[in-house]
């Protein structure tokens, strides 16, 4: 694979950067990434008479994707929040023409010497859990507080009215469930009925919602510094409580729901988010978005299961998602519905 992809990537970047001597090395695919194929590589070239070597990431559209997303959305989100000073990789190139690398793609810098936390690890952050938690909820607060017009993302997909954020996202994921479920989903359908019968208050503002801000989608270094927020392909306009509800979902808690994302205590996490965003996480509204988060999760895992079962994307992450993650969220939803009915 790399023997055919590397020369084509080399030629493309050489033209883009105006570096005829550019060479690509160490091209290798990174496991996972159900929505896009992800590769790391190094680019060596001369600039102003000096040798330059940069670590880069290639994100290429796969033949089939877990969730239909736009590469331009992810690229523009990286560009906007990188300019705002948030820890995101620098975007380098966006290409919609498939003739260069067979399918559309984009290139960004690689953040090196970092790691990612796994939901299967009980305590991935060790002594740095408090430090990481503080940053994780503060950064999310900064995303929520950003002015969509000022950062140039007011045209993103999503609700255009604060009163319709909940409806827009509920309808989006209800459609995914209807199209991708291979068998009846009574628990998820029951939760959907509850969401529609008990809508939350209007959003406090229209914000850029990352869409998948969670364990596994950020990089941190050995000192406990968050170096990059990744995977913005599901970014859209909506209620900023959507991201908060997703981040504190029990699936990402590493077995301890009282400490969201396996980091700091829930009350402290929410307080940090409120302080940084300038918004309020009213308990009733947040509960709605927490239930929505588990419904959205179930929709994603149902899509994963269908992709895997029908052979369109046989990445093992899809099999795991359709088995473990779907069962997990069904249990969360069943428990929540039972508590609400009591």
DRENDO-1510 file (C-alpha; in Angstrom, 1 decimal, always signed):
<recs>
REC; n; res; u; v; w
REC; 1; UNK; +0.0; +0.0; +0.0 .
REC; 2; UNK; +2.6; +2.6; +1.1 .
REC; 3; UNK; +4.7; +1.8; -2.0 .
REC; 4; UNK; +1.9; +3.1; -4.2 .
REC; 5; UNK; +0.5; +5.8; -1.9 .
REC; 6; UNK; +3.8; +7.4; -0.9 .
REC; 7; UNK; +4.9; +8.6; -4.3 .
REC; 8; UNK; +1.6; +10.1; -5.1 .
REC; 9; UNK; +1.5; +11.9; -1.7 .
REC; 10; UNK; +5.0; +13.0; -2.4 .
REC; 11; UNK; +4.1; +14.5; -5.7 .
REC; 12; UNK; +1.0; +16.3; -4.3 .
REC; 13; UNK; +2.8; +17.9; -1.4 .
REC; 14; UNK; +5.8; +18.9; -3.5 .
REC; 15; UNK; +3.5; +20.9; -5.7 .
REC; 16; UNK; +1.5; +22.3; -2.9 .
REC; 17; UNK; +4.6; +23.4; -0.9 .
REC; 18; UNK; +6.7; +24.3; -3.9 .
REC; 19; UNK; +9.4; +21.9; -2.8 .
REC; 20; UNK; +10.5; +19.8; -5.7 .
REC; 21; UNK; +12.9; +17.9; -3.5 .
REC; 22; UNK; +10.2; +16.8; -1.0 .
REC; 23; UNK; +10.3; +13.1; +0.1 .
REC; 24; UNK; +7.8; +11.1; +2.1 .
REC; 25; UNK; +9.0; +8.4; +4.4 .
REC; 26; UNK; +7.7; +6.1; +7.2 .
REC; 27; UNK; +4.1; +6.1; +5.8 .
REC; 28; UNK; +2.0; +3.8; +7.9 .
REC; 29; UNK; -1.7; +3.4; +8.7 .
REC; 30; UNK; -2.9; +4.1; +12.2 .
REC; 31; UNK; -5.4; +1.5; +13.4 .
REC; 32; UNK; -9.0; +2.6; +14.1 .
REC; 33; UNK; -10.5; +5.6; +12.5 .
REC; 34; UNK; -13.8; +4.2; +11.3 .
REC; 35; UNK; -14.9; +7.4; +9.6 .
REC; 36; UNK; -11.6; +8.0; +7.7 .
REC; 37; UNK; -8.4; +6.1; +6.9 .
REC; 38; UNK; -5.6; +7.7; +8.9 .
REC; 39; UNK; -1.9; +7.5; +8.1 .
REC; 40; UNK; +1.2; +9.0; +9.7 .
REC; 41; UNK; +4.3; +10.0; +7.7 .
REC; 42; UNK; +7.3; +12.3; +7.6 .
REC; 43; UNK; +8.0; +14.9; +4.9 .
REC; 44; UNK; +11.5; +16.1; +4.2 .
REC; 45; UNK; +12.2; +19.1; +2.0 .
REC; 46; UNK; +14.2; +22.3; +1.8 .
REC; 47; UNK; +12.9; +25.7; +2.7 .
REC; 48; UNK; +14.9; +28.9; +2.4 .
REC; 49; UNK; +18.1; +26.8; +2.0 .
REC; 50; UNK; +17.5; +24.8; +5.2 .
REC; 51; UNK; +16.4; +21.2; +5.6 .
REC; 52; UNK; +12.9; +20.8; +7.0 .
REC; 53; UNK; +11.4; +17.6; +8.4 .
REC; 54; UNK; +7.8; +17.5; +9.6 .
REC; 55; UNK; +5.6; +14.8; +11.0 .
REC; 56; UNK; +2.3; +14.8; +9.3 .
REC; 57; UNK; -1.1; +13.0; +9.3 .
REC; 58; UNK; -3.1; +12.0; +6.2 .
REC; 59; UNK; -6.8; +11.6; +6.6 .
REC; 60; UNK; -8.3; +9.9; +3.5 .
REC; 61; UNK; -11.9; +9.1; +2.8 .
REC; 62; UNK; -12.6; +5.4; +2.9 .
REC; 63; UNK; -14.7; +3.5; +0.4 .
REC; 64; UNK; -17.4; +3.2; +3.2 .
REC; 65; UNK; -17.8; +5.3; +6.3 .
REC; 66; UNK; -19.3; +4.7; +9.7 .
REC; 67; UNK; -21.0; +8.1; +9.7 .
REC; 68; UNK; -21.3; +10.3; +6.6 .
REC; 69; UNK; -19.2; +13.3; +7.4 .
REC; 70; UNK; -17.6; +16.1; +5.4 .
REC; 71; UNK; -13.8; +16.4; +5.3 .
REC; 72; UNK; -14.2; +20.1; +4.8 .
REC; 73; UNK; -16.0; +20.4; +8.1 .
REC; 74; UNK; -13.2; +18.8; +10.0 .
REC; 75; UNK; -10.5; +20.8; +8.2 .
REC; 76; UNK; -12.3; +24.1; +8.8 .
REC; 77; UNK; -12.8; +23.3; +12.4 .
REC; 78; UNK; -9.1; +22.6; +12.8 .
REC; 79; UNK; -8.2; +25.8; +11.1 .
REC; 80; UNK; -10.6; +28.0; +13.1 .
REC; 81; UNK; -9.7; +26.6; +16.5 .
REC; 82; UNK; -6.0; +26.4; +15.8 .
REC; 83; UNK; -6.2; +30.1; +15.0 .
REC; 84; UNK; -8.0; +30.7; +18.3 .
REC; 85; UNK; -5.1; +29.1; +20.2 .
REC; 86; UNK; -6.8; +25.8; +21.2 .
REC; 87; UNK; -4.7; +22.6; +21.2 .
REC; 88; UNK; -5.5; +21.3; +17.7 .
REC; 89; UNK; -3.2; +20.2; +15.0 .
REC; 90; UNK; -2.2; +22.7; +12.3 .
REC; 91; UNK; -4.2; +22.0; +9.1 .
REC; 92; UNK; -2.0; +21.8; +6.0 .
REC; 93; UNK; -3.9; +20.8; +2.9 .
REC; 94; UNK; -7.5; +20.0; +2.0 .
REC; 95; UNK; -8.2; +18.2; -1.3 .
REC; 96; UNK; -11.6; +17.2; -2.7 .
REC; 97; UNK; -10.2; +15.9; -6.0 .
REC; 98; UNK; -9.9; +12.1; -5.9 .
REC; 99; UNK; -7.3; +11.9; -8.7 .
REC; 100; UNK; -4.3; +12.6; -6.5 .
REC; 101; UNK; -4.8; +9.8; -3.9 .
REC; 102; UNK; -7.8; +7.9; -5.3 .
REC; 103; UNK; -10.1; +9.5; -2.8 .
REC; 104; UNK; -10.5; +13.0; -1.2 .
REC; 105; UNK; -8.3; +13.7; +1.8 .
REC; 106; UNK; -6.7; +16.3; +4.0 .
REC; 107; UNK; -3.3; +16.6; +5.6 .
REC; 108; UNK; -2.4; +18.1; +9.0 .
REC; 109; UNK; +0.5; +18.2; +11.4 .
REC; 110; UNK; +1.1; +15.2; +13.7 .
REC; 111; UNK; +1.4; +15.9; +17.4 .
REC; 112; UNK; +4.2; +13.7; +18.5 .
REC; 113; UNK; +5.2; +12.0; +21.8 .
REC; 114; UNK; +1.7; +11.8; +23.0 .
REC; 115; UNK; -0.8; +9.1; +23.8 .
REC; 116; UNK; -4.6; +8.6; +23.9 .
REC; 117; UNK; -6.7; +7.2; +26.7 .
REC; 118; UNK; -8.7; +4.0; +26.0 .
REC; 119; UNK; -12.2; +3.4; +27.4 .
REC; 120; UNK; -11.0; -0.1; +28.3 .
REC; 121; UNK; -8.3; +1.2; +30.7 .
REC; 122; UNK; -9.5; +1.7; +34.3 .
REC; 123; UNK; -7.1; +4.6; +35.0 .
REC; 124; UNK; -5.3; +5.7; +31.8 .
REC; 125; UNK; -4.1; +9.0; +33.3 .
REC; 126; UNK; -2.6; +7.9; +36.6 .
REC; 127; UNK; -1.2; +10.8; +38.6 .
REC; 128; UNK; -2.2; +13.3; +35.9 .
REC; 129; UNK; -6.0; +12.6; +36.0 .
REC; 130; UNK; -6.8; +15.8; +37.9 .
REC; 131; UNK; -4.6; +17.9; +35.6 .
REC; 132; UNK; -6.0; +16.4; +32.5 .
REC; 133; UNK; -9.6; +16.7; +33.7 .
REC; 134; UNK; -9.1; +20.4; +34.4 .
REC; 135; UNK; -7.9; +21.0; +30.9 .
REC; 136; UNK; -10.4; +18.7; +29.2 .
REC; 137; UNK; -13.4; +20.6; +30.6 .
REC; 138; UNK; -11.8; +24.0; +30.3 .
REC; 139; UNK; -11.0; +23.5; +26.6 .
REC; 140; UNK; -14.6; +22.3; +26.0 .
REC; 141; UNK; -15.8; +25.4; +27.7 .
REC; 142; UNK; -13.7; +27.5; +25.3 .
REC; 143; UNK; -15.2; +25.7; +22.4 .
REC; 144; UNK; -18.7; +26.3; +23.7 .
REC; 145; UNK; -17.9; +30.0; +24.4 .
REC; 146; UNK; -16.5; +30.7; +20.9 .
REC; 147; UNK; -18.4; +33.1; +18.7 .
REC; 148; UNK; -19.4; +31.2; +15.6 .
REC; 149; UNK; -19.4; +34.4; +13.4 .
REC; 150; UNK; -16.0; +35.6; +14.7 .
REC; 151; UNK; -14.3; +32.2; +13.9 .
REC; 152; UNK; -16.0; +31.9; +10.5 .
REC; 153; UNK; -18.1; +28.8; +11.1 .
REC; 154; UNK; -21.6; +30.3; +11.2 .
REC; 155; UNK; -22.4; +28.4; +8.0 .
REC; 156; UNK; -21.8; +25.0; +9.5 .
REC; 157; UNK; -24.5; +22.4; +9.3 .
REC; 158; UNK; -26.9; +22.3; +12.2 .
REC; 159; UNK; -29.8; +24.2; +13.8 .
REC; 160; UNK; -30.1; +27.9; +12.9 .
REC; 161; UNK; -32.5; +28.7; +15.8 .
REC; 162; UNK; -31.7; +28.2; +19.5 .
REC; 163; UNK; -35.2; +26.7; +20.0 .
REC; 164; UNK; -34.6; +24.0; +17.4 .
REC; 165; UNK; -31.3; +22.6; +18.4 .
REC; 166; UNK; -32.8; +19.6; +20.3 .
REC; 167; UNK; -35.2; +18.8; +17.4 .
REC; 168; UNK; -32.6; +19.1; +14.7 .
REC; 169; UNK; -30.2; +16.6; +16.4 .
REC; 170; UNK; -33.0; +14.2; +17.5 .
REC; 171; UNK; -34.3; +14.0; +14.0 .
REC; 172; UNK; -30.8; +13.5; +12.6 .
REC; 173; UNK; -30.0; +10.5; +14.8 .
REC; 174; UNK; -33.6; +9.1; +14.7 .
REC; 175; UNK; -33.1; +8.8; +10.9 .
REC; 176; UNK; -29.7; +7.0; +11.4 .
REC; 177; UNK; -31.4; +4.5; +13.7 .
REC; 178; UNK; -34.3; +3.9; +11.3 .
REC; 179; UNK; -31.9; +3.3; +8.4 .
REC; 180; UNK; -29.2; +1.3; +10.1 .
REC; 181; UNK; -30.8; -0.9; +12.8 .
REC; 182; UNK; -30.7; -4.6; +11.8 .
REC; 183; UNK; -33.3; -5.5; +14.4 .
REC; 184; UNK; -35.9; -3.8; +16.6 .
REC; 185; UNK; -34.5; -1.4; +19.2 .
REC; 186; UNK; -37.2; -1.1; +21.9 .
REC; 187; UNK; -35.0; +0.6; +24.5 .
REC; 188; UNK; -33.7; +3.2; +22.1 .
REC; 189; UNK; -37.1; +3.8; +20.7 .
REC; 190; UNK; -38.5; +4.3; +24.1 .
REC; 191; UNK; -35.8; +6.8; +24.9 .
REC; 192; UNK; -36.5; +8.7; +21.6 .
REC; 193; UNK; -40.2; +9.0; +22.6 .
REC; 194; UNK; -39.2; +10.4; +26.0 .
REC; 195; UNK; -36.8; +13.0; +24.3 .
REC; 196; UNK; -39.6; +14.2; +22.0 .
REC; 197; UNK; -42.2; +14.4; +24.7 .
REC; 198; UNK; -39.9; +16.3; +27.1 .
REC; 199; UNK; -37.9; +18.8; +25.1 .
REC; 200; UNK; -35.2; +20.9; +26.8 .
REC; 201; UNK; -35.3; +24.6; +27.1 .
REC; 202; UNK; -33.8; +26.6; +24.1 .
REC; 203; UNK; -30.1; +26.7; +23.8 .
REC; 204; UNK; -28.4; +29.6; +25.5 .
REC; 205; UNK; -26.5; +30.3; +22.3 .
REC; 206; UNK; -25.7; +28.6; +19.0 .
REC; 207; UNK; -22.2; +27.2; +19.4 .
REC; 208; UNK; -19.9; +24.9; +17.4 .
REC; 209; UNK; -20.5; +21.5; +18.8 .
REC; 210; UNK; -17.5; +19.2; +18.4 .
REC; 211; UNK; -19.8; +16.2; +18.2 .
REC; 212; UNK; -17.5; +13.6; +19.5 .
REC; 213; UNK; -15.5; +15.3; +22.4 .
REC; 214; UNK; -14.6; +12.3; +24.6 .
REC; 215; UNK; -12.0; +9.9; +25.9 .
REC; 216; UNK; -10.0; +8.6; +22.9 .
REC; 217; UNK; -10.3; +11.8; +20.9 .
REC; 218; UNK; -7.6; +13.9; +22.6 .
REC; 219; UNK; -3.8; +13.5; +22.9 .
REC; 220; UNK; -1.8; +14.1; +26.1 .
REC; 221; UNK; +1.9; +14.0; +26.9 .
REC; 222; UNK; +3.8; +12.4; +29.7 .
REC; 223; UNK; +3.5; +15.6; +31.8 .
REC; 224; UNK; -0.3; +15.5; +31.6 .
REC; 225; UNK; -0.7; +18.3; +29.1 .
REC; 226; UNK; -3.5; +18.0; +26.5 .
REC; 227; UNK; -1.7; +18.6; +23.2 .
REC; 228; UNK; -4.5; +18.0; +20.7 .
REC; 229; UNK; -8.3; +17.7; +20.4 .
REC; 230; UNK; -8.9; +15.4; +17.4 .
REC; 231; UNK; -11.7; +14.1; +15.2 .
REC; 232; UNK; -13.9; +17.1; +14.4 .
REC; 233; UNK; -15.7; +15.5; +11.4 .
REC; 234; UNK; -19.0; +15.5; +13.3 .
REC; 235; UNK; -18.8; +19.2; +14.2 .
REC; 236; UNK; -22.0; +21.3; +13.7 .
REC; 237; UNK; -23.9; +24.2; +15.1 .
REC; 238; UNK; -26.1; +23.4; +18.1 .
REC; 239; UNK; -26.6; +23.6; +21.8 .
REC; 240; UNK; -23.3; +23.5; +23.6 .
REC; 241; UNK; -24.8; +21.3; +26.3 .
REC; 242; UNK; -24.7; +18.5; +23.6 .
REC; 243; UNK; -20.9; +18.2; +23.9 .
REC; 244; UNK; -21.0; +18.4; +27.7 .
REC; 245; UNK; -23.7; +15.6; +27.8 .
REC; 246; UNK; -21.5; +13.5; +25.5 .
REC; 247; UNK; -18.3; +14.0; +27.5 .
REC; 248; UNK; -19.9; +13.0; +30.8 .
REC; 249; UNK; -21.7; +9.9; +29.3 .
REC; 250; UNK; -20.9; +6.8; +31.4 .
REC; 251; UNK; -19.3; +5.0; +28.4 .
REC; 252; UNK; -16.3; +7.3; +28.7 .
REC; 253; UNK; -16.0; +7.2; +32.5 .
REC; 254; UNK; -13.5; +4.3; +32.8 .
REC; 255; UNK; -15.9; +2.6; +35.2 .
REC; 256; UNK; -16.6; +5.5; +37.6 .
REC; 257; UNK; -19.5; +7.7; +36.4 .
REC; 258; UNK; -18.9; +10.1; +39.3 .
REC; 259; UNK; -15.7; +11.2; +37.6 .
REC; 260; UNK; -16.6; +12.0; +33.9 .
REC; 261; UNK; -14.0; +10.8; +31.4 .
REC; 262; UNK; -12.1; +9.1; +34.3 .
REC; 263; UNK; -10.8; +12.5; +35.5 .
REC; 264; UNK; -12.3; +15.0; +38.0 .
REC; 265; UNK; -15.5; +14.9; +40.1 .
REC; 266; UNK; -18.7; +15.6; +38.1 .
REC; 267; UNK; -19.5; +18.8; +40.0 .
REC; 268; UNK; -16.0; +20.2; +39.5 .
REC; 269; UNK; -16.0; +19.3; +35.9 .
REC; 270; UNK; -19.4; +21.1; +35.2 .
REC; 271; UNK; -18.3; +24.1; +37.2 .
REC; 272; UNK; -15.1; +24.4; +35.1 .
REC; 273; UNK; -17.2; +24.2; +31.9 .
REC; 274; UNK; -19.6; +26.9; +33.2 .
REC; 275; UNK; -16.8; +29.2; +34.3 .
REC; 276; UNK; -14.9; +29.0; +31.0 .
REC; 277; UNK; -17.9; +29.0; +28.6 .
REC; 278; UNK; -19.9; +31.7; +30.5 .
REC; 279; UNK; -22.9; +29.4; +30.2 .
REC; 280; UNK; -25.0; +27.4; +32.7 .
REC; 281; UNK; -25.5; +23.7; +32.9 .
REC; 282; UNK; -29.1; +23.7; +34.3 .
REC; 283; UNK; -29.6; +20.2; +35.7 .
REC; 284; UNK; -32.9; +19.5; +33.9 .
REC; 285; UNK; -31.5; +20.6; +30.5 .
REC; 286; UNK; -28.3; +18.7; +31.0 .
REC; 287; UNK; -30.2; +15.5; +31.9 .
REC; 288; UNK; -32.0; +15.8; +28.6 .
REC; 289; UNK; -28.7; +16.1; +26.7 .
REC; 290; UNK; -27.3; +13.2; +28.7 .
REC; 291; UNK; -30.1; +10.9; +27.6 .
REC; 292; UNK; -29.7; +12.2; +24.1 .
REC; 293; UNK; -26.0; +11.4; +24.2 .
REC; 294; UNK; -26.8; +7.7; +24.9 .
REC; 295; UNK; -29.3; +7.6; +22.1 .
REC; 296; UNK; -26.8; +9.2; +19.7 .
REC; 297; UNK; -24.2; +6.7; +20.8 .
REC; 298; UNK; -26.6; +3.8; +20.1 .
REC; 299; UNK; -27.2; +5.2; +16.7 .
REC; 300; UNK; -23.5; +5.3; +15.9 .
REC; 301; UNK; -23.0; +1.7; +17.2 .
REC; 302; UNK; -26.0; +0.5; +15.1 .
REC; 303; UNK; -24.3; +2.0; +12.1 .
REC; 304; UNK; -21.1; +0.4; +13.0 .
REC; 305; UNK; -22.8; -3.0; +13.3 .
REC; 306; UNK; -24.4; -2.7; +9.9 .
REC; 307; UNK; -21.2; -1.6; +8.2 .
REC; 308; UNK; -19.4; -4.6; +9.6 .
REC; 309; UNK; -22.2; -7.1; +9.0 .
REC; 310; UNK; -22.6; -6.1; +5.4 .
REC; 311; UNK; -18.9; -6.1; +4.7 .
REC; 312; UNK; -18.6; -2.5; +3.8 .
REC; 313; UNK; -16.1; -1.7; +6.5 .
REC; 314; UNK; -14.6; -4.7; +8.3 .
REC; 315; UNK; -12.5; -2.7; +10.7 .
REC; 316; UNK; -12.6; -4.6; +14.1 .
REC; 317; UNK; -13.6; -1.3; +15.8 .
REC; 318; UNK; -17.0; -1.6; +14.1 .
REC; 319; UNK; -17.6; -5.1; +15.4 .
REC; 320; UNK; -16.6; -4.0; +18.9 .
REC; 321; UNK; -18.9; -0.9; +18.7 .
REC; 322; UNK; -21.8; -2.9; +17.5 .
REC; 323; UNK; -21.4; -5.5; +20.3 .
REC; 324; UNK; -20.0; -3.8; +23.5 .
REC; 325; UNK; -20.9; -0.1; +23.0 .
REC; 326; UNK; -24.4; -0.7; +21.9 .
REC; 327; UNK; -25.1; -3.1; +24.8 .
REC; 328; UNK; -23.6; -0.5; +27.2 .
REC; 329; UNK; -25.8; +2.3; +26.0 .
REC; 330; UNK; -28.9; +0.2; +26.0 .
REC; 331; UNK; -28.2; -0.6; +29.7 .
REC; 332; UNK; -27.7; +3.2; +30.4 .
REC; 333; UNK; -30.9; +4.1; +28.7 .
REC; 334; UNK; -32.9; +1.3; +30.3 .
REC; 335; UNK; -31.7; +2.5; +33.8 .
REC; 336; UNK; -32.5; +6.1; +33.0 .
REC; 337; UNK; -36.0; +5.4; +31.7 .
REC; 338; UNK; -36.7; +3.2; +34.8 .
REC; 339; UNK; -35.5; +6.0; +37.1 .
REC; 340; UNK; -37.6; +8.6; +35.3 .
REC; 341; UNK; -40.7; +6.4; +35.5 .
REC; 342; UNK; -40.4; +5.8; +39.2 .
</recs>
